[in-house]
């Protein structure tokens, strides 16, 4: 199942620009290739960027959509250091596995900090699981930038509505119902995202399986080719 949104063509252009910026930094691109070669992680990153930009373009016409795009694309980069047997486990994580999974924000922050990226991007990786109520992780902070709050809402909506190894995709109406009951989310951003949903497409190949992934790979290949390089990776 896929969620269709208003103005997705314009949003896709910003995702392309975000990928292009990532490719221009050879060190960052090397790190991002590890996201690229995990189909579920890459498509989740694309969708998180897409949903966050839908919120941003309504909330503030002056917001830097390119920054939001890159924040969405890079927010989960710390998961490349999570063991694949935990990341792709087909069932519920036990307490130990969850404790390992919950290290990915700090791992992402350290990866991006070492790569010398904009601190706003590193901050998004670190804080995208924090909540305004203070019951998030890893730092339990309530001081969360607006862009991070957008990424948090987009990240949760993406996770609920996508196919994963342990669950089927959820209909967007059910996802929004669940999110309204979540403590610590910016409910204005939840409402703004819901206002952008125009259709539900019953075709999960459009998202987590081959067709969507191949399209994402094609986008990345085209970006790198435009910069005069030839991307080498194995899948």
C-alpha positions as a Markdown table, in Angstrom:
| # | Residue | x | y | z |
|---|---|---|---|---|
| 1 | Unk | 0.0 | 0.0 | 0.0 |
| 2 | Unk | 1.3 | 3.4 | -0.9 |
| 3 | Unk | 0.4 | 6.9 | 0.3 |
| 4 | Unk | -0.1 | 9.5 | -2.4 |
| 5 | Unk | 0.4 | 13.1 | -1.4 |
| 6 | Unk | -0.2 | 16.6 | -2.8 |
| 7 | Unk | 2.6 | 18.2 | -4.8 |
| 8 | Unk | 4.7 | 15.0 | -4.8 |
| 9 | Unk | 6.4 | 16.0 | -8.1 |
| 10 | Unk | 7.9 | 19.1 | -6.5 |
| 11 | Unk | 8.8 | 17.2 | -3.4 |
| 12 | Unk | 10.6 | 14.6 | -5.5 |
| 13 | Unk | 12.7 | 17.3 | -7.1 |
| 14 | Unk | 13.9 | 18.4 | -3.6 |
| 15 | Unk | 14.7 | 14.7 | -2.8 |
| 16 | Unk | 16.8 | 14.6 | -6.0 |
| 17 | Unk | 18.5 | 17.8 | -5.0 |
| 18 | Unk | 19.2 | 16.3 | -1.5 |
| 19 | Unk | 20.7 | 13.2 | -3.1 |
| 20 | Unk | 22.8 | 15.4 | -5.3 |
| 21 | Unk | 24.2 | 17.3 | -2.3 |
| 22 | Unk | 25.0 | 14.0 | -0.6 |
| 23 | Unk | 26.8 | 12.8 | -3.7 |
| 24 | Unk | 28.9 | 16.0 | -3.9 |
| 25 | Unk | 30.6 | 15.0 | -0.6 |
| 26 | Unk | 32.6 | 11.9 | -1.3 |
| 27 | Unk | 32.9 | 11.0 | 2.4 |
| 28 | Unk | 29.2 | 11.4 | 3.1 |
| 29 | Unk | 28.3 | 9.5 | -0.1 |
| 30 | Unk | 30.5 | 6.6 | 1.0 |
| 31 | Unk | 28.5 | 6.4 | 4.3 |
| 32 | Unk | 25.2 | 6.9 | 2.5 |
| 33 | Unk | 25.8 | 4.0 | 0.1 |
| 34 | Unk | 25.4 | 1.7 | 3.2 |
| 35 | Unk | 21.8 | 3.1 | 3.5 |
| 36 | Unk | 21.3 | 2.8 | -0.2 |
| 37 | Unk | 22.1 | -0.9 | -0.3 |
| 38 | Unk | 19.5 | -1.8 | 2.4 |
| 39 | Unk | 16.2 | -1.6 | 0.4 |
| 40 | Unk | 13.9 | -1.2 | 3.4 |
| 41 | Unk | 16.2 | 1.4 | 5.1 |
| 42 | Unk | 16.6 | 3.4 | 1.9 |
| 43 | Unk | 13.0 | 3.5 | 1.0 |
| 44 | Unk | 12.1 | 4.5 | 4.5 |
| 45 | Unk | 14.6 | 7.3 | 4.4 |
| 46 | Unk | 13.1 | 8.5 | 1.1 |
| 47 | Unk | 9.6 | 8.4 | 2.5 |
| 48 | Unk | 10.6 | 10.2 | 5.7 |
| 49 | Unk | 12.1 | 13.0 | 3.7 |
| 50 | Unk | 9.0 | 13.1 | 1.5 |
| 51 | Unk | 6.5 | 13.2 | 4.4 |
| 52 | Unk | 8.6 | 15.8 | 6.3 |
| 53 | Unk | 8.8 | 18.1 | 3.3 |
| 54 | Unk | 5.0 | 17.9 | 3.0 |
| 55 | Unk | 4.7 | 19.2 | 6.5 |
| 56 | Unk | 7.4 | 21.9 | 6.0 |
| 57 | Unk | 6.0 | 23.4 | 2.8 |
| 58 | Unk | 2.6 | 24.1 | 4.5 |
| 59 | Unk | 4.0 | 25.1 | 7.9 |
| 60 | Unk | 6.5 | 27.7 | 6.8 |
| 61 | Unk | 6.9 | 28.9 | 3.2 |
| 62 | Unk | 10.4 | 30.2 | 4.1 |
| 63 | Unk | 11.8 | 26.9 | 5.5 |
| 64 | Unk | 14.8 | 25.3 | 3.7 |
| 65 | Unk | 13.2 | 22.3 | 2.0 |
| 66 | Unk | 16.6 | 21.1 | 0.8 |
| 67 | Unk | 17.7 | 20.9 | 4.4 |
| 68 | Unk | 14.5 | 19.0 | 5.3 |
| 69 | Unk | 15.1 | 16.7 | 2.4 |
| 70 | Unk | 18.7 | 15.9 | 3.5 |
| 71 | Unk | 17.6 | 15.6 | 7.2 |
| 72 | Unk | 15.0 | 12.9 | 6.1 |
| 73 | Unk | 17.4 | 11.1 | 3.9 |
| 74 | Unk | 20.1 | 10.9 | 6.7 |
| 75 | Unk | 18.1 | 10.7 | 9.9 |
| 76 | Unk | 18.5 | 6.9 | 10.2 |
| 77 | Unk | 22.1 | 6.6 | 9.0 |
| 78 | Unk | 23.0 | 5.2 | 12.4 |
| 79 | Unk | 21.2 | 2.0 | 11.5 |
| 80 | Unk | 24.0 | 1.0 | 9.2 |
| 81 | Unk | 25.9 | 0.1 | 12.4 |
| 82 | Unk | 23.0 | -2.0 | 13.8 |
| 83 | Unk | 23.5 | -5.8 | 13.3 |
| 84 | Unk | 21.4 | -6.9 | 10.3 |
| 85 | Unk | 19.8 | -9.8 | 12.2 |
| 86 | Unk | 18.3 | -7.1 | 14.6 |
| 87 | Unk | 17.5 | -4.6 | 11.9 |
| 88 | Unk | 15.6 | -7.1 | 9.8 |
| 89 | Unk | 14.3 | -9.4 | 12.5 |
| 90 | Unk | 10.8 | -10.7 | 11.3 |
| 91 | Unk | 9.4 | -10.6 | 14.9 |
| 92 | Unk | 9.2 | -8.3 | 17.9 |
| 93 | Unk | 12.6 | -7.3 | 19.4 |
| 94 | Unk | 13.5 | -8.6 | 22.8 |
| 95 | Unk | 14.7 | -6.1 | 25.5 |
| 96 | Unk | 18.4 | -6.7 | 24.6 |
| 97 | Unk | 17.8 | -6.3 | 20.9 |
| 98 | Unk | 15.7 | -3.1 | 21.5 |
| 99 | Unk | 18.5 | -1.6 | 23.6 |
| 100 | Unk | 20.9 | -2.2 | 20.7 |
| 101 | Unk | 18.4 | -0.7 | 18.2 |
| 102 | Unk | 18.0 | 2.4 | 20.4 |
| 103 | Unk | 21.6 | 3.2 | 20.0 |
| 104 | Unk | 21.1 | 4.2 | 16.3 |
| 105 | Unk | 20.4 | 7.9 | 17.0 |
| 106 | Unk | 23.8 | 8.4 | 18.8 |
| 107 | Unk | 25.6 | 6.2 | 16.2 |
| 108 | Unk | 24.0 | 8.4 | 13.4 |
| 109 | Unk | 25.1 | 11.6 | 15.2 |
| 110 | Unk | 28.7 | 10.3 | 15.5 |
| 111 | Unk | 28.8 | 9.2 | 11.9 |
| 112 | Unk | 27.6 | 12.6 | 10.6 |
| 113 | Unk | 29.7 | 14.6 | 13.1 |
| 114 | Unk | 32.9 | 12.7 | 11.9 |
| 115 | Unk | 31.9 | 13.4 | 8.3 |
| 116 | Unk | 31.7 | 17.1 | 9.1 |
| 117 | Unk | 28.1 | 17.7 | 7.9 |
| 118 | Unk | 25.9 | 20.6 | 8.9 |
| 119 | Unk | 25.2 | 20.3 | 12.7 |
| 120 | Unk | 21.5 | 20.6 | 12.0 |
| 121 | Unk | 21.6 | 17.3 | 10.1 |
| 122 | Unk | 23.6 | 15.6 | 12.9 |
| 123 | Unk | 21.1 | 17.0 | 15.4 |
| 124 | Unk | 18.2 | 15.4 | 13.5 |
| 125 | Unk | 19.9 | 12.0 | 13.5 |
| 126 | Unk | 20.5 | 12.3 | 17.3 |
| 127 | Unk | 17.1 | 13.7 | 18.3 |
| 128 | Unk | 14.5 | 12.2 | 15.9 |
| 129 | Unk | 13.2 | 9.8 | 18.6 |
| 130 | Unk | 13.0 | 12.5 | 21.3 |
| 131 | Unk | 9.5 | 13.6 | 22.4 |
| 132 | Unk | 8.2 | 17.0 | 23.5 |
| 133 | Unk | 7.0 | 15.3 | 26.7 |
| 134 | Unk | 10.6 | 14.2 | 27.5 |
| 135 | Unk | 9.9 | 10.5 | 27.3 |
| 136 | Unk | 11.9 | 9.9 | 24.1 |
| 137 | Unk | 15.4 | 8.7 | 23.7 |
| 138 | Unk | 18.4 | 8.8 | 23.9 |
| 139 | Unk | 18.7 | 12.0 | 26.0 |
| 140 | Unk | 15.0 | 12.5 | 27.1 |
| 141 | Unk | 15.3 | 16.2 | 26.0 |
| 142 | Unk | 12.3 | 18.4 | 25.4 |
| 143 | Unk | 14.4 | 21.0 | 23.4 |
| 144 | Unk | 13.7 | 19.7 | 19.9 |
| 145 | Unk | 14.1 | 21.8 | 16.8 |
| 146 | Unk | 11.1 | 22.3 | 14.5 |
| 147 | Unk | 12.8 | 20.4 | 11.6 |
| 148 | Unk | 13.5 | 17.5 | 14.0 |
| 149 | Unk | 9.8 | 17.5 | 15.1 |
| 150 | Unk | 8.8 | 17.3 | 11.4 |
| 151 | Unk | 11.2 | 14.4 | 10.9 |
| 152 | Unk | 9.8 | 12.6 | 14.0 |
| 153 | Unk | 6.2 | 12.8 | 12.7 |
| 154 | Unk | 7.3 | 11.7 | 9.2 |
| 155 | Unk | 9.4 | 8.9 | 10.5 |
| 156 | Unk | 6.6 | 7.4 | 12.6 |
| 157 | Unk | 4.0 | 7.8 | 9.8 |
| 158 | Unk | 6.4 | 6.1 | 7.4 |
| 159 | Unk | 7.1 | 3.2 | 9.8 |
| 160 | Unk | 3.4 | 2.6 | 10.4 |
| 161 | Unk | 2.3 | 2.7 | 6.8 |
| 162 | Unk | 5.2 | 0.7 | 5.2 |
| 163 | Unk | 5.7 | -3.0 | 4.8 |
| 164 | Unk | 8.4 | -4.3 | 7.2 |
| 165 | Unk | 9.8 | -7.7 | 7.9 |
| 166 | Unk | 7.5 | -8.1 | 10.9 |
| 167 | Unk | 4.3 | -6.4 | 9.7 |
| 168 | Unk | 2.0 | -5.4 | 6.9 |
| 169 | Unk | 1.5 | -1.8 | 5.9 |
| 170 | Unk | -1.1 | 0.1 | 7.8 |
| 171 | Unk | -3.8 | 2.3 | 6.2 |
| 172 | Unk | -3.0 | 6.0 | 6.7 |
| 173 | Unk | -6.2 | 6.7 | 8.5 |
| 174 | Unk | -5.3 | 4.1 | 11.2 |
| 175 | Unk | -1.8 | 5.5 | 11.4 |
| 176 | Unk | -3.0 | 9.0 | 12.1 |
| 177 | Unk | -5.4 | 7.7 | 14.7 |
| 178 | Unk | -2.5 | 6.0 | 16.5 |
| 179 | Unk | -0.3 | 9.1 | 16.2 |
| 180 | Unk | -3.0 | 11.3 | 17.8 |
| 181 | Unk | -2.7 | 9.0 | 20.9 |
| 182 | Unk | 1.0 | 9.3 | 21.1 |
| 183 | Unk | 2.4 | 11.5 | 23.9 |
| 184 | Unk | 5.0 | 14.1 | 22.9 |
| 185 | Unk | 4.4 | 14.4 | 19.1 |
| 186 | Unk | 3.7 | 17.8 | 17.6 |
| 187 | Unk | 0.0 | 17.3 | 16.8 |
| 188 | Unk | -0.1 | 20.4 | 14.5 |
| 189 | Unk | 2.4 | 18.6 | 12.3 |
| 190 | Unk | 0.4 | 15.4 | 12.5 |
| 191 | Unk | -2.7 | 17.3 | 11.3 |
| 192 | Unk | -0.7 | 19.1 | 8.5 |
| 193 | Unk | 0.6 | 15.8 | 7.2 |
| 194 | Unk | -2.9 | 14.3 | 7.2 |
| 195 | Unk | -4.1 | 17.3 | 5.2 |
| 196 | Unk | -1.7 | 16.4 | 2.5 |
| 197 | Unk | -2.8 | 12.8 | 2.0 |
| 198 | Unk | -5.0 | 12.5 | -1.1 |
| 199 | Unk | -5.1 | 8.8 | -1.9 |
| 200 | Unk | -4.2 | 5.3 | -0.8 |
| 201 | Unk | -2.7 | 3.1 | -3.6 |
| 202 | Unk | -3.1 | -0.6 | -3.1 |
| 203 | Unk | 0.2 | -1.6 | -4.7 |
| 204 | Unk | 3.0 | -2.4 | -2.3 |
| 205 | Unk | 5.4 | -3.0 | -5.1 |
| 206 | Unk | 5.3 | 0.8 | -5.4 |
| 207 | Unk | 7.0 | 1.0 | -2.0 |
| 208 | Unk | 9.1 | -1.6 | -0.3 |
| 209 | Unk | 9.6 | -4.2 | -2.9 |
| 210 | Unk | 11.4 | -4.4 | -6.3 |
| 211 | Unk | 9.8 | -1.6 | -8.3 |
| 212 | Unk | 10.1 | 1.1 | -5.7 |
| 213 | Unk | 13.7 | 0.1 | -4.8 |
| 214 | Unk | 14.7 | 0.0 | -8.4 |
| 215 | Unk | 13.4 | 3.5 | -8.9 |
| 216 | Unk | 15.3 | 4.7 | -5.9 |
| 217 | Unk | 18.5 | 3.1 | -7.2 |
| 218 | Unk | 17.9 | 4.7 | -10.6 |
| 219 | Unk | 17.5 | 8.1 | -8.9 |
| 220 | Unk | 20.8 | 7.7 | -7.1 |
| 221 | Unk | 22.6 | 6.4 | -10.2 |
| 222 | Unk | 21.4 | 9.4 | -12.2 |
| 223 | Unk | 22.5 | 11.9 | -9.6 |
| 224 | Unk | 26.0 | 10.3 | -9.4 |
| 225 | Unk | 26.3 | 10.1 | -13.2 |
| 226 | Unk | 25.4 | 13.7 | -13.6 |
| 227 | Unk | 28.4 | 14.5 | -11.4 |
| 228 | Unk | 30.7 | 12.6 | -13.7 |
| 229 | Unk | 31.1 | 9.5 | -11.6 |
| 230 | Unk | 30.2 | 5.8 | -11.8 |
| 231 | Unk | 28.6 | 4.3 | -8.7 |
| 232 | Unk | 30.1 | 1.0 | -7.7 |
| 233 | Unk | 28.2 | -1.2 | -5.2 |
| 234 | Unk | 27.0 | -4.7 | -4.8 |
| 235 | Unk | 23.5 | -5.7 | -3.7 |
